[in-house]
Each structure stands twice: as C-alpha cells, then as structure tokens.
Amino acid sequence: MPATRRATSMTLDAALLDEARALGVNLSRAAEEGILLQVRAERARRWKEDNAEAIADYNRWIEENGIPNMGIRIV
C-alpha cells in the first residue's frame, strides 16, 4: 500500500533552492529523504539515551565476568 502524502509548506535557503531547481532536483523527494535521515538519527539517539543504563550495566557485567562462552567461540 503506497504511503499517504500530505502537502506542507517550508521555508528554505533561497540560494540552495535556486540551485536545486536549476539542477532538476525533485524537491519533495529530497526533503522527504532528508527528513527520513533525521528521523532515523533521532530515533537512534533516543534509543541510546533510553537504554544507556542497561547498556552500561551490560558492559559492567562483561568487564566483571568476561564474554559469555568465550572458551567455545571461534574467533
């Protein structure tokens, strides 16, 4: 099922907009791709922030106990 599209208004740097148009850049697609990258980055940042304590606990456990099954791992 195709994604639902919604019209929006943005304010952009005039020189950048002029160059993009001159180069034939699809502005909607470029904006969507840029927003998608930012959304992914923010999700990752928040996940790391939300899970920082658990990650620190796990790393501390590894430091104290070593890597599980290290004796049978093939490196």
CHARMM internal coordinates of N, CA and C (Angstrom, degrees):
IC EDIT
DIST 1 N 1 CA 1.4530
DIST 1 CA 1 C 1.5373
ANGL 1 N 1 CA 1 C 108.15
DIST 1 C 2 N 1.3219
ANGL 1 CA 1 C 2 N 118.59
DIHE 1 N 1 CA 1 C 2 N 126.35
DIST 2 N 2 CA 1.4689
ANGL 1 C 2 N 2 CA 121.19
DIHE 1 CA 1 C 2 N 2 CA -178.63
DIST 2 CA 2 C 1.5230
ANGL 2 N 2 CA 2 C 111.49
DIHE 1 C 2 N 2 CA 2 C -66.52
DIST 2 C 3 N 1.3291
ANGL 2 CA 2 C 3 N 114.33
DIHE 2 N 2 CA 2 C 3 N 151.09
DIST 3 N 3 CA 1.4634
ANGL 2 C 3 N 3 CA 120.28
DIHE 2 CA 2 C 3 N 3 CA 178.47
DIST 3 CA 3 C 1.5209
ANGL 3 N 3 CA 3 C 110.22
DIHE 2 C 3 N 3 CA 3 C -67.33
DIST 3 C 4 N 1.3153
ANGL 3 CA 3 C 4 N 115.05
DIHE 3 N 3 CA 3 C 4 N 143.99
DIST 4 N 4 CA 1.4614
ANGL 3 C 4 N 4 CA 120.26
DIHE 3 CA 3 C 4 N 4 CA 175.79
DIST 4 CA 4 C 1.5204
ANGL 4 N 4 CA 4 C 108.56
DIHE 3 C 4 N 4 CA 4 C -75.21
DIST 4 C 5 N 1.2812
ANGL 4 CA 4 C 5 N 116.87
DIHE 4 N 4 CA 4 C 5 N 134.98
DIST 5 N 5 CA 1.4644
ANGL 4 C 5 N 5 CA 121.67
DIHE 4 CA 4 C 5 N 5 CA 179.77
DIST 5 CA 5 C 1.5271
ANGL 5 N 5 CA 5 C 108.72
DIHE 4 C 5 N 5 CA 5 C -104.42
DIST 5 C 6 N 1.3399
ANGL 5 CA 5 C 6 N 115.22
DIHE 5 N 5 CA 5 C 6 N 148.93
DIST 6 N 6 CA 1.4584
ANGL 5 C 6 N 6 CA 120.89
DIHE 5 CA 5 C 6 N 6 CA 178.83
DIST 6 CA 6 C 1.5307
ANGL 6 N 6 CA 6 C 107.71
DIHE 5 C 6 N 6 CA 6 C -137.81
DIST 6 C 7 N 1.3088
ANGL 6 CA 6 C 7 N 116.56
DIHE 6 N 6 CA 6 C 7 N 131.92
DIST 7 N 7 CA 1.4595
ANGL 6 C 7 N 7 CA 121.39
DIHE 6 CA 6 C 7 N 7 CA 177.91
DIST 7 CA 7 C 1.5265
ANGL 7 N 7 CA 7 C 109.41
DIHE 6 C 7 N 7 CA 7 C -71.59
DIST 7 C 8 N 1.3423
ANGL 7 CA 7 C 8 N 115.10
DIHE 7 N 7 CA 7 C 8 N 145.85
DIST 8 N 8 CA 1.4575
ANGL 7 C 8 N 8 CA 120.42
DIHE 7 CA 7 C 8 N 8 CA 178.29
DIST 8 CA 8 C 1.5208
ANGL 8 N 8 CA 8 C 108.96
DIHE 7 C 8 N 8 CA 8 C -148.11
DIST 8 C 9 N 1.2956
ANGL 8 CA 8 C 9 N 115.56
DIHE 8 N 8 CA 8 C 9 N 167.57
DIST 9 N 9 CA 1.4566
ANGL 8 C 9 N 9 CA 121.36
DIHE 8 CA 8 C 9 N 9 CA 178.58
DIST 9 CA 9 C 1.5180
ANGL 9 N 9 CA 9 C 108.57
DIHE 8 C 9 N 9 CA 9 C -118.39
DIST 9 C 10 N 1.3449
ANGL 9 CA 9 C 10 N 116.63
DIHE 9 N 9 CA 9 C 10 N 136.68
DIST 10 N 10 CA 1.4657
ANGL 9 C 10 N 10 CA 121.52
DIHE 9 CA 9 C 10 N 10 CA 179.16
DIST 10 CA 10 C 1.5196
ANGL 10 N 10 CA 10 C 109.71
DIHE 9 C 10 N 10 CA 10 C -133.58
DIST 10 C 11 N 1.3036
ANGL 10 CA 10 C 11 N 114.43
DIHE 10 N 10 CA 10 C 11 N 152.59
DIST 11 N 11 CA 1.4554
ANGL 10 C 11 N 11 CA 120.87
DIHE 10 CA 10 C 11 N 11 CA 172.36
DIST 11 CA 11 C 1.5174
ANGL 11 N 11 CA 11 C 106.91
DIHE 10 C 11 N 11 CA 11 C -107.51
DIST 11 C 12 N 1.3493
ANGL 11 CA 11 C 12 N 116.44
DIHE 11 N 11 CA 11 C 12 N 123.79
DIST 12 N 12 CA 1.4565
ANGL 11 C 12 N 12 CA 121.71
DIHE 11 CA 11 C 12 N 12 CA -175.96
DIST 12 CA 12 C 1.5210
ANGL 12 N 12 CA 12 C 110.59
DIHE 11 C 12 N 12 CA 12 C -125.72
DIST 12 C 13 N 1.3175
ANGL 12 CA 12 C 13 N 116.09
DIHE 12 N 12 CA 12 C 13 N 158.86
DIST 13 N 13 CA 1.4539
ANGL 12 C 13 N 13 CA 122.57
DIHE 12 CA 12 C 13 N 13 CA 175.29
DIST 13 CA 13 C 1.5323
ANGL 13 N 13 CA 13 C 108.55
DIHE 12 C 13 N 13 CA 13 C -58.09
DIST 13 C 14 N 1.3159
ANGL 13 CA 13 C 14 N 116.97
DIHE 13 N 13 CA 13 C 14 N 125.76
DIST 14 N 14 CA 1.4678
ANGL 13 C 14 N 14 CA 121.93
DIHE 13 CA 13 C 14 N 14 CA -174.02
DIST 14 CA 14 C 1.5205
ANGL 14 N 14 CA 14 C 112.49
DIHE 13 C 14 N 14 CA 14 C -60.53
DIST 14 C 15 N 1.3261
ANGL 14 CA 14 C 15 N 117.77
DIHE 14 N 14 CA 14 C 15 N -44.74
DIST 15 N 15 CA 1.4654
ANGL 14 C 15 N 15 CA 120.81
DIHE 14 CA 14 C 15 N 15 CA -178.11
DIST 15 CA 15 C 1.5254
ANGL 15 N 15 CA 15 C 110.60
DIHE 14 C 15 N 15 CA 15 C -65.34
DIST 15 C 16 N 1.3046
ANGL 15 CA 15 C 16 N 116.44
DIHE 15 N 15 CA 15 C 16 N -41.28
DIST 16 N 16 CA 1.4567
ANGL 15 C 16 N 16 CA 120.47
DIHE 15 CA 15 C 16 N 16 CA 178.83
DIST 16 CA 16 C 1.5251
ANGL 16 N 16 CA 16 C 110.54
DIHE 15 C 16 N 16 CA 16 C -64.53
DIST 16 C 17 N 1.3098
ANGL 16 CA 16 C 17 N 116.64
DIHE 16 N 16 CA 16 C 17 N -43.72
DIST 17 N 17 CA 1.4592
ANGL 16 C 17 N 17 CA 121.68
DIHE 16 CA 16 C 17 N 17 CA 178.62
DIST 17 CA 17 C 1.5290
ANGL 17 N 17 CA 17 C 110.74
DIHE 16 C 17 N 17 CA 17 C -61.48
DIST 17 C 18 N 1.3255
ANGL 17 CA 17 C 18 N 116.86
DIHE 17 N 17 CA 17 C 18 N -44.89
DIST 18 N 18 CA 1.4718
ANGL 17 C 18 N 18 CA 120.86
DIHE 17 CA 17 C 18 N 18 CA 178.76
DIST 18 CA 18 C 1.5255
ANGL 18 N 18 CA 18 C 111.59
DIHE 17 C 18 N 18 CA 18 C -61.26
DIST 18 C 19 N 1.3379
ANGL 18 CA 18 C 19 N 116.66
DIHE 18 N 18 CA 18 C 19 N -43.24
DIST 19 N 19 CA 1.4656
ANGL 18 C 19 N 19 CA 120.01
DIHE 18 CA 18 C 19 N 19 CA -179.73
DIST 19 CA 19 C 1.5237
ANGL 19 N 19 CA 19 C 110.83
DIHE 18 C 19 N 19 CA 19 C -66.81
DIST 19 C 20 N 1.3157
ANGL 19 CA 19 C 20 N 116.91
DIHE 19 N 19 CA 19 C 20 N -42.19
DIST 20 N 20 CA 1.4604
ANGL 19 C 20 N 20 CA 120.76
DIHE 19 CA 19 C 20 N 20 CA 179.42
DIST 20 CA 20 C 1.5299
ANGL 20 N 20 CA 20 C 110.13
DIHE 19 C 20 N 20 CA 20 C -60.59
DIST 20 C 21 N 1.3060
ANGL 20 CA 20 C 21 N 116.47
DIHE 20 N 20 CA 20 C 21 N -44.90
DIST 21 N 21 CA 1.4672
ANGL 20 C 21 N 21 CA 119.90
DIHE 20 CA 20 C 21 N 21 CA 178.80
DIST 21 CA 21 C 1.5213
ANGL 21 N 21 CA 21 C 111.22
DIHE 20 C 21 N 21 CA 21 C -63.51
DIST 21 C 22 N 1.3499
ANGL 21 CA 21 C 22 N 116.83
DIHE 21 N 21 CA 21 C 22 N -42.20
DIST 22 N 22 CA 1.4635
ANGL 21 C 22 N 22 CA 121.25
DIHE 21 CA 21 C 22 N 22 CA 179.98
DIST 22 CA 22 C 1.5286
ANGL 22 N 22 CA 22 C 111.12
DIHE 21 C 22 N 22 CA 22 C -62.85
DIST 22 C 23 N 1.3269
ANGL 22 CA 22 C 23 N 116.66
DIHE 22 N 22 CA 22 C 23 N -31.63
DIST 23 N 23 CA 1.4544
ANGL 22 C 23 N 23 CA 121.39
DIHE 22 CA 22 C 23 N 23 CA -179.63
DIST 23 CA 23 C 1.5255
ANGL 23 N 23 CA 23 C 112.66
DIHE 22 C 23 N 23 CA 23 C -87.54
DIST 23 C 24 N 1.3145
ANGL 23 CA 23 C 24 N 116.87
DIHE 23 N 23 CA 23 C 24 N -2.78
DIST 24 N 24 CA 1.4565
ANGL 23 C 24 N 24 CA 120.74
DIHE 23 CA 23 C 24 N 24 CA 178.76
DIST 24 CA 24 C 1.5195
ANGL 24 N 24 CA 24 C 113.99
DIHE 23 C 24 N 24 CA 24 C 76.89
DIST 24 C 25 N 1.3310
ANGL 24 CA 24 C 25 N 116.94
DIHE 24 N 24 CA 24 C 25 N 24.00
DIST 25 N 25 CA 1.4620
ANGL 24 C 25 N 25 CA 120.81
DIHE 24 CA 24 C 25 N 25 CA 179.62
DIST 25 CA 25 C 1.5221
ANGL 25 N 25 CA 25 C 108.99
DIHE 24 C 25 N 25 CA 25 C -70.26
DIST 25 C 26 N 1.3125
ANGL 25 CA 25 C 26 N 116.46
DIHE 25 N 25 CA 25 C 26 N 134.02
DIST 26 N 26 CA 1.4576
ANGL 25 C 26 N 26 CA 121.73
DIHE 25 CA 25 C 26 N 26 CA 174.77
DIST 26 CA 26 C 1.5285
ANGL 26 N 26 CA 26 C 106.41
DIHE 25 C 26 N 26 CA 26 C -75.18
DIST 26 C 27 N 1.3221
ANGL 26 CA 26 C 27 N 116.36
DIHE 26 N 26 CA 26 C 27 N 104.98
DIST 27 N 27 CA 1.4573
ANGL 26 C 27 N 27 CA 121.40
DIHE 26 CA 26 C 27 N 27 CA -173.17
DIST 27 CA 27 C 1.5225
ANGL 27 N 27 CA 27 C 112.69
DIHE 26 C 27 N 27 CA 27 C -63.77
DIST 27 C 28 N 1.3013
ANGL 27 CA 27 C 28 N 117.45
DIHE 27 N 27 CA 27 C 28 N -41.15
DIST 28 N 28 CA 1.4650
ANGL 27 C 28 N 28 CA 119.94
DIHE 27 CA 27 C 28 N 28 CA 179.67
DIST 28 CA 28 C 1.5166
ANGL 28 N 28 CA 28 C 110.68
DIHE 27 C 28 N 28 CA 28 C -63.21
DIST 28 C 29 N 1.3262
ANGL 28 CA 28 C 29 N 116.55
DIHE 28 N 28 CA 28 C 29 N -46.01
DIST 29 N 29 CA 1.4677
ANGL 28 C 29 N 29 CA 120.56
DIHE 28 CA 28 C 29 N 29 CA -178.92
DIST 29 CA 29 C 1.5292
ANGL 29 N 29 CA 29 C 109.69
DIHE 28 C 29 N 29 CA 29 C -65.98
DIST 29 C 30 N 1.3276
ANGL 29 CA 29 C 30 N 117.91
DIHE 29 N 29 CA 29 C 30 N -42.59
DIST 30 N 30 CA 1.4626
ANGL 29 C 30 N 30 CA 120.74
DIHE 29 CA 29 C 30 N 30 CA -179.72
DIST 30 CA 30 C 1.5247
ANGL 30 N 30 CA 30 C 111.04
DIHE 29 C 30 N 30 CA 30 C -63.57
DIST 30 C 31 N 1.3221
ANGL 30 CA 30 C 31 N 116.85
DIHE 30 N 30 CA 30 C 31 N -42.01
DIST 31 N 31 CA 1.4643
ANGL 30 C 31 N 31 CA 120.49
DIHE 30 CA 30 C 31 N 31 CA 177.89
DIST 31 CA 31 C 1.5186
ANGL 31 N 31 CA 31 C 110.24
DIHE 30 C 31 N 31 CA 31 C -64.00
DIST 31 C 32 N 1.3180
ANGL 31 CA 31 C 32 N 116.94
DIHE 31 N 31 CA 31 C 32 N -43.74
DIST 32 N 32 CA 1.4599
ANGL 31 C 32 N 32 CA 121.01
DIHE 31 CA 31 C 32 N 32 CA -179.41
DIST 32 CA 32 C 1.5301
ANGL 32 N 32 CA 32 C 111.15
DIHE 31 C 32 N 32 CA 32 C -62.62
DIST 32 C 33 N 1.3217
ANGL 32 CA 32 C 33 N 116.75
DIHE 32 N 32 CA 32 C 33 N -43.15
DIST 33 N 33 CA 1.4677
ANGL 32 C 33 N 33 CA 120.46
DIHE 32 CA 32 C 33 N 33 CA 179.20
DIST 33 CA 33 C 1.5285
ANGL 33 N 33 CA 33 C 111.04
DIHE 32 C 33 N 33 CA 33 C -65.07
DIST 33 C 34 N 1.3337
ANGL 33 CA 33 C 34 N 116.12
DIHE 33 N 33 CA 33 C 34 N -41.27
DIST 34 N 34 CA 1.4682
ANGL 33 C 34 N 34 CA 119.84
DIHE 33 CA 33 C 34 N 34 CA 178.03
DIST 34 CA 34 C 1.5163
ANGL 34 N 34 CA 34 C 112.09
DIHE 33 C 34 N 34 CA 34 C -64.75
DIST 34 C 35 N 1.3180
ANGL 34 CA 34 C 35 N 117.00
DIHE 34 N 34 CA 34 C 35 N -41.68
DIST 35 N 35 CA 1.4637
ANGL 34 C 35 N 35 CA 121.18
DIHE 34 CA 34 C 35 N 35 CA 178.38
DIST 35 CA 35 C 1.5229
ANGL 35 N 35 CA 35 C 109.96
DIHE 34 C 35 N 35 CA 35 C -65.32
DIST 35 C 36 N 1.3337
ANGL 35 CA 35 C 36 N 117.07
DIHE 35 N 35 CA 35 C 36 N -40.72
DIST 36 N 36 CA 1.4586
ANGL 35 C 36 N 36 CA 120.90
DIHE 35 CA 35 C 36 N 36 CA 178.52
DIST 36 CA 36 C 1.5275
ANGL 36 N 36 CA 36 C 110.86
DIHE 35 C 36 N 36 CA 36 C -60.22
DIST 36 C 37 N 1.3263
ANGL 36 CA 36 C 37 N 117.50
DIHE 36 N 36 CA 36 C 37 N -43.24
DIST 37 N 37 CA 1.4603
ANGL 36 C 37 N 37 CA 120.66
DIHE 36 CA 36 C 37 N 37 CA 177.56
DIST 37 CA 37 C 1.5227
ANGL 37 N 37 CA 37 C 111.37
DIHE 36 C 37 N 37 CA 37 C -60.70
DIST 37 C 38 N 1.3191
ANGL 37 CA 37 C 38 N 116.47
DIHE 37 N 37 CA 37 C 38 N -42.47
DIST 38 N 38 CA 1.4599
ANGL 37 C 38 N 38 CA 120.39
DIHE 37 CA 37 C 38 N 38 CA 179.85
DIST 38 CA 38 C 1.5228
ANGL 38 N 38 CA 38 C 111.49
DIHE 37 C 38 N 38 CA 38 C -67.29
DIST 38 C 39 N 1.3289
ANGL 38 CA 38 C 39 N 116.91
DIHE 38 N 38 CA 38 C 39 N -39.48
DIST 39 N 39 CA 1.4653
ANGL 38 C 39 N 39 CA 120.74
DIHE 38 CA 38 C 39 N 39 CA 178.68
DIST 39 CA 39 C 1.5272
ANGL 39 N 39 CA 39 C 109.77
DIHE 38 C 39 N 39 CA 39 C -63.42
DIST 39 C 40 N 1.3220
ANGL 39 CA 39 C 40 N 117.24
DIHE 39 N 39 CA 39 C 40 N -44.53
DIST 40 N 40 CA 1.4718
ANGL 39 C 40 N 40 CA 120.80
DIHE 39 CA 39 C 40 N 40 CA 178.87
DIST 40 CA 40 C 1.5289
ANGL 40 N 40 CA 40 C 110.73
DIHE 39 C 40 N 40 CA 40 C -62.21
DIST 40 C 41 N 1.3213
ANGL 40 CA 40 C 41 N 116.79
DIHE 40 N 40 CA 40 C 41 N -43.25
DIST 41 N 41 CA 1.4621
ANGL 40 C 41 N 41 CA 120.43
DIHE 40 CA 40 C 41 N 41 CA 179.78
DIST 41 CA 41 C 1.5249
ANGL 41 N 41 CA 41 C 110.78
DIHE 40 C 41 N 41 CA 41 C -63.64
DIST 41 C 42 N 1.3155
ANGL 41 CA 41 C 42 N 117.26
DIHE 41 N 41 CA 41 C 42 N -41.58
DIST 42 N 42 CA 1.4667
ANGL 41 C 42 N 42 CA 120.70
DIHE 41 CA 41 C 42 N 42 CA -179.93
DIST 42 CA 42 C 1.5189
ANGL 42 N 42 CA 42 C 111.40
DIHE 41 C 42 N 42 CA 42 C -68.62
DIST 42 C 43 N 1.3338
ANGL 42 CA 42 C 43 N 117.31
DIHE 42 N 42 CA 42 C 43 N -38.77
DIST 43 N 43 CA 1.4699
ANGL 42 C 43 N 43 CA 119.98
DIHE 42 CA 42 C 43 N 43 CA 175.72
DIST 43 CA 43 C 1.5212
ANGL 43 N 43 CA 43 C 110.25
DIHE 42 C 43 N 43 CA 43 C -60.25
DIST 43 C 44 N 1.3330
ANGL 43 CA 43 C 44 N 116.73
DIHE 43 N 43 CA 43 C 44 N -45.09
DIST 44 N 44 CA 1.4641
ANGL 43 C 44 N 44 CA 121.23
DIHE 43 CA 43 C 44 N 44 CA -179.72
DIST 44 CA 44 C 1.5236
ANGL 44 N 44 CA 44 C 110.50
DIHE 43 C 44 N 44 CA 44 C -63.66
DIST 44 C 45 N 1.3279
ANGL 44 CA 44 C 45 N 117.22
DIHE 44 N 44 CA 44 C 45 N -43.22
DIST 45 N 45 CA 1.4633
ANGL 44 C 45 N 45 CA 120.92
DIHE 44 CA 44 C 45 N 45 CA 179.16
DIST 45 CA 45 C 1.5169
ANGL 45 N 45 CA 45 C 110.60
DIHE 44 C 45 N 45 CA 45 C -60.69
DIST 45 C 46 N 1.3240
ANGL 45 CA 45 C 46 N 116.38
DIHE 45 N 45 CA 45 C 46 N -45.76
DIST 46 N 46 CA 1.4658
ANGL 45 C 46 N 46 CA 120.28
DIHE 45 CA 45 C 46 N 46 CA -179.12
DIST 46 CA 46 C 1.5211
ANGL 46 N 46 CA 46 C 111.56
DIHE 45 C 46 N 46 CA 46 C -66.77
DIST 46 C 47 N 1.3506
ANGL 46 CA 46 C 47 N 117.23
DIHE 46 N 46 CA 46 C 47 N -38.02
DIST 47 N 47 CA 1.4562
ANGL 46 C 47 N 47 CA 120.02
DIHE 46 CA 46 C 47 N 47 CA 178.27
DIST 47 CA 47 C 1.5265
ANGL 47 N 47 CA 47 C 109.89
DIHE 46 C 47 N 47 CA 47 C -61.73
DIST 47 C 48 N 1.3389
ANGL 47 CA 47 C 48 N 115.90
DIHE 47 N 47 CA 47 C 48 N -45.52
DIST 48 N 48 CA 1.4633
ANGL 47 C 48 N 48 CA 119.92
DIHE 47 CA 47 C 48 N 48 CA 178.72
DIST 48 CA 48 C 1.5275
ANGL 48 N 48 CA 48 C 110.96
DIHE 47 C 48 N 48 CA 48 C -61.78
DIST 48 C 49 N 1.3117
ANGL 48 CA 48 C 49 N 115.98
DIHE 48 N 48 CA 48 C 49 N -42.04
DIST 49 N 49 CA 1.4670
ANGL 48 C 49 N 49 CA 120.74
DIHE 48 CA 48 C 49 N 49 CA 178.79
DIST 49 CA 49 C 1.5310
ANGL 49 N 49 CA 49 C 110.68
DIHE 48 C 49 N 49 CA 49 C -64.20
DIST 49 C 50 N 1.3266
ANGL 49 CA 49 C 50 N 116.72
DIHE 49 N 49 CA 49 C 50 N -46.71
DIST 50 N 50 CA 1.4687
ANGL 49 C 50 N 50 CA 121.55
DIHE 49 CA 49 C 50 N 50 CA -178.61
DIST 50 CA 50 C 1.5256
ANGL 50 N 50 CA 50 C 112.30
DIHE 49 C 50 N 50 CA 50 C -65.47
DIST 50 C 51 N 1.3302
ANGL 50 CA 50 C 51 N 117.12
DIHE 50 N 50 CA 50 C 51 N -29.06
DIST 51 N 51 CA 1.4528
ANGL 50 C 51 N 51 CA 121.50
DIHE 50 CA 50 C 51 N 51 CA -175.45
DIST 51 CA 51 C 1.5313
ANGL 51 N 51 CA 51 C 113.87
DIHE 50 C 51 N 51 CA 51 C -108.16
DIST 51 C 52 N 1.3177
ANGL 51 CA 51 C 52 N 117.01
DIHE 51 N 51 CA 51 C 52 N 9.86
DIST 52 N 52 CA 1.4667
ANGL 51 C 52 N 52 CA 121.21
DIHE 51 CA 51 C 52 N 52 CA -176.50
DIST 52 CA 52 C 1.5254
ANGL 52 N 52 CA 52 C 112.09
DIHE 51 C 52 N 52 CA 52 C -57.83
DIST 52 C 53 N 1.3085
ANGL 52 CA 52 C 53 N 117.44
DIHE 52 N 52 CA 52 C 53 N -41.93
DIST 53 N 53 CA 1.4634
ANGL 52 C 53 N 53 CA 120.59
DIHE 52 CA 52 C 53 N 53 CA -178.64
DIST 53 CA 53 C 1.5308
ANGL 53 N 53 CA 53 C 111.00
DIHE 52 C 53 N 53 CA 53 C -65.00
DIST 53 C 54 N 1.3235
ANGL 53 CA 53 C 54 N 116.83
DIHE 53 N 53 CA 53 C 54 N -45.26
DIST 54 N 54 CA 1.4630
ANGL 53 C 54 N 54 CA 120.54
DIHE 53 CA 53 C 54 N 54 CA 179.55
DIST 54 CA 54 C 1.5270
ANGL 54 N 54 CA 54 C 110.79
DIHE 53 C 54 N 54 CA 54 C -64.68
DIST 54 C 55 N 1.3113
ANGL 54 CA 54 C 55 N 117.58
DIHE 54 N 54 CA 54 C 55 N -39.42
DIST 55 N 55 CA 1.4620
ANGL 54 C 55 N 55 CA 121.42
DIHE 54 CA 54 C 55 N 55 CA 178.95
DIST 55 CA 55 C 1.5237
ANGL 55 N 55 CA 55 C 109.97
DIHE 54 C 55 N 55 CA 55 C -64.92
DIST 55 C 56 N 1.3329
ANGL 55 CA 55 C 56 N 116.84
DIHE 55 N 55 CA 55 C 56 N -43.29
DIST 56 N 56 CA 1.4675
ANGL 55 C 56 N 56 CA 121.08
DIHE 55 CA 55 C 56 N 56 CA 178.14
DIST 56 CA 56 C 1.5238
ANGL 56 N 56 CA 56 C 110.27
DIHE 55 C 56 N 56 CA 56 C -62.88
DIST 56 C 57 N 1.3322
ANGL 56 CA 56 C 57 N 117.27
DIHE 56 N 56 CA 56 C 57 N -42.76
DIST 57 N 57 CA 1.4720
ANGL 56 C 57 N 57 CA 121.08
DIHE 56 CA 56 C 57 N 57 CA 177.61
DIST 57 CA 57 C 1.5190
ANGL 57 N 57 CA 57 C 110.92
DIHE 56 C 57 N 57 CA 57 C -60.48
DIST 57 C 58 N 1.3189
ANGL 57 CA 57 C 58 N 116.84
DIHE 57 N 57 CA 57 C 58 N -44.77
DIST 58 N 58 CA 1.4686
ANGL 57 C 58 N 58 CA 121.05
DIHE 57 CA 57 C 58 N 58 CA 179.71
DIST 58 CA 58 C 1.5246
ANGL 58 N 58 CA 58 C 110.62
DIHE 57 C 58 N 58 CA 58 C -62.98
DIST 58 C 59 N 1.3303
ANGL 58 CA 58 C 59 N 116.44
DIHE 58 N 58 CA 58 C 59 N -45.84
DIST 59 N 59 CA 1.4674
ANGL 58 C 59 N 59 CA 119.88
DIHE 58 CA 58 C 59 N 59 CA 179.39
DIST 59 CA 59 C 1.5212
ANGL 59 N 59 CA 59 C 111.24
DIHE 58 C 59 N 59 CA 59 C -62.00
DIST 59 C 60 N 1.3189
ANGL 59 CA 59 C 60 N 116.75
DIHE 59 N 59 CA 59 C 60 N -39.21
DIST 60 N 60 CA 1.4599
ANGL 59 C 60 N 60 CA 121.51
DIHE 59 CA 59 C 60 N 60 CA 177.66
DIST 60 CA 60 C 1.5405
ANGL 60 N 60 CA 60 C 109.76
DIHE 59 C 60 N 60 CA 60 C -63.46
DIST 60 C 61 N 1.3379
ANGL 60 CA 60 C 61 N 116.89
DIHE 60 N 60 CA 60 C 61 N -42.76
DIST 61 N 61 CA 1.4602
ANGL 60 C 61 N 61 CA 121.21
DIHE 60 CA 60 C 61 N 61 CA 178.88
DIST 61 CA 61 C 1.5231
ANGL 61 N 61 CA 61 C 110.46
DIHE 60 C 61 N 61 CA 61 C -61.22
DIST 61 C 62 N 1.3237
ANGL 61 CA 61 C 62 N 117.17
DIHE 61 N 61 CA 61 C 62 N -43.08
DIST 62 N 62 CA 1.4656
ANGL 61 C 62 N 62 CA 121.88
DIHE 61 CA 61 C 62 N 62 CA 178.97
DIST 62 CA 62 C 1.5292
ANGL 62 N 62 CA 62 C 109.96
DIHE 61 C 62 N 62 CA 62 C -62.27
DIST 62 C 63 N 1.3298
ANGL 62 CA 62 C 63 N 117.17
DIHE 62 N 62 CA 62 C 63 N -42.91
DIST 63 N 63 CA 1.4653
ANGL 62 C 63 N 63 CA 120.58
DIHE 62 CA 62 C 63 N 63 CA 178.68
DIST 63 CA 63 C 1.5260
ANGL 63 N 63 CA 63 C 111.07
DIHE 62 C 63 N 63 CA 63 C -61.00
DIST 63 C 64 N 1.3156
ANGL 63 CA 63 C 64 N 116.90
DIHE 63 N 63 CA 63 C 64 N -39.53
DIST 64 N 64 CA 1.4626
ANGL 63 C 64 N 64 CA 121.70
DIHE 63 CA 63 C 64 N 64 CA -177.21
DIST 64 CA 64 C 1.5329
ANGL 64 N 64 CA 64 C 112.54
DIHE 63 C 64 N 64 CA 64 C -79.57
DIST 64 C 65 N 1.3267
ANGL 64 CA 64 C 65 N 117.43
DIHE 64 N 64 CA 64 C 65 N -35.02
DIST 65 N 65 CA 1.4608
ANGL 64 C 65 N 65 CA 121.42
DIHE 64 CA 64 C 65 N 65 CA -171.46
DIST 65 CA 65 C 1.5227
ANGL 65 N 65 CA 65 C 115.07
DIHE 64 C 65 N 65 CA 65 C -114.02
DIST 65 C 66 N 1.2918
ANGL 65 CA 65 C 66 N 117.20
DIHE 65 N 65 CA 65 C 66 N -11.86
DIST 66 N 66 CA 1.4492
ANGL 65 C 66 N 66 CA 121.07
DIHE 65 CA 65 C 66 N 66 CA -176.23
DIST 66 CA 66 C 1.5331
ANGL 66 N 66 CA 66 C 111.64
DIHE 65 C 66 N 66 CA 66 C 83.17
DIST 66 C 67 N 1.3063
ANGL 66 CA 66 C 67 N 115.07
DIHE 66 N 66 CA 66 C 67 N 175.19
DIST 67 N 67 CA 1.4597
ANGL 66 C 67 N 67 CA 120.88
DIHE 66 CA 66 C 67 N 67 CA -178.41
DIST 67 CA 67 C 1.5281
ANGL 67 N 67 CA 67 C 108.69
DIHE 66 C 67 N 67 CA 67 C -78.61
DIST 67 C 68 N 1.3263
ANGL 67 CA 67 C 68 N 117.70
DIHE 67 N 67 CA 67 C 68 N 128.17
DIST 68 N 68 CA 1.4613
ANGL 67 C 68 N 68 CA 120.49
DIHE 67 CA 67 C 68 N 68 CA -179.61
DIST 68 CA 68 C 1.5342
ANGL 68 N 68 CA 68 C 111.90
DIHE 67 C 68 N 68 CA 68 C -57.36
DIST 68 C 69 N 1.3337
ANGL 68 CA 68 C 69 N 116.16
DIHE 68 N 68 CA 68 C 69 N 139.23
DIST 69 N 69 CA 1.4634
ANGL 68 C 69 N 69 CA 123.29
DIHE 68 CA 68 C 69 N 69 CA 176.52
DIST 69 CA 69 C 1.5393
ANGL 69 N 69 CA 69 C 113.38
DIHE 68 C 69 N 69 CA 69 C 61.23
DIST 69 C 70 N 1.3201
ANGL 69 CA 69 C 70 N 117.19
DIHE 69 N 69 CA 69 C 70 N 23.00
DIST 70 N 70 CA 1.4697
ANGL 69 C 70 N 70 CA 119.80
DIHE 69 CA 69 C 70 N 70 CA -178.88
DIST 70 CA 70 C 1.5262
ANGL 70 N 70 CA 70 C 111.19
DIHE 69 C 70 N 70 CA 70 C -59.92
DIST 70 C 71 N 1.3292
ANGL 70 CA 70 C 71 N 116.81
DIHE 70 N 70 CA 70 C 71 N -31.03
DIST 71 N 71 CA 1.4516
ANGL 70 C 71 N 71 CA 120.19
DIHE 70 CA 70 C 71 N 71 CA -178.41
DIST 71 CA 71 C 1.5155
ANGL 71 N 71 CA 71 C 114.00
DIHE 70 C 71 N 71 CA 71 C -67.10
DIST 71 C 72 N 1.3247
ANGL 71 CA 71 C 72 N 117.04
DIHE 71 N 71 CA 71 C 72 N -22.24
DIST 72 N 72 CA 1.4699
ANGL 71 C 72 N 72 CA 119.63
DIHE 71 CA 71 C 72 N 72 CA -178.85
DIST 72 CA 72 C 1.5261
ANGL 72 N 72 CA 72 C 112.45
DIHE 71 C 72 N 72 CA 72 C -110.98
DIST 72 C 73 N 1.3131
ANGL 72 CA 72 C 73 N 116.84
DIHE 72 N 72 CA 72 C 73 N 2.89
DIST 73 N 73 CA 1.4617
ANGL 72 C 73 N 73 CA 120.05
DIHE 72 CA 72 C 73 N 73 CA -179.84
DIST 73 CA 73 C 1.5190
ANGL 73 N 73 CA 73 C 110.59
DIHE 72 C 73 N 73 CA 73 C -77.23
DIST 73 C 74 N 1.2931
ANGL 73 CA 73 C 74 N 116.10
DIHE 73 N 73 CA 73 C 74 N 143.85
DIST 74 N 74 CA 1.4646
ANGL 73 C 74 N 74 CA 122.07
DIHE 73 CA 73 C 74 N 74 CA 174.30
DIST 74 CA 74 C 1.5173
ANGL 74 N 74 CA 74 C 107.41
DIHE 73 C 74 N 74 CA 74 C -100.25
DIST 74 C 75 N 1.3085
ANGL 74 CA 74 C 75 N 115.51
DIHE 74 N 74 CA 74 C 75 N 118.87
DIST 75 N 75 CA 1.4641
ANGL 74 C 75 N 75 CA 119.42
DIHE 74 CA 74 C 75 N 75 CA -176.02
DIST 75 CA 75 C 1.5035
ANGL 75 N 75 CA 75 C 110.39
DIHE 74 C 75 N 75 CA 75 C -107.44
END
COOR INIT
IC SEED 1 N 1 CA 1 C
IC BUILD
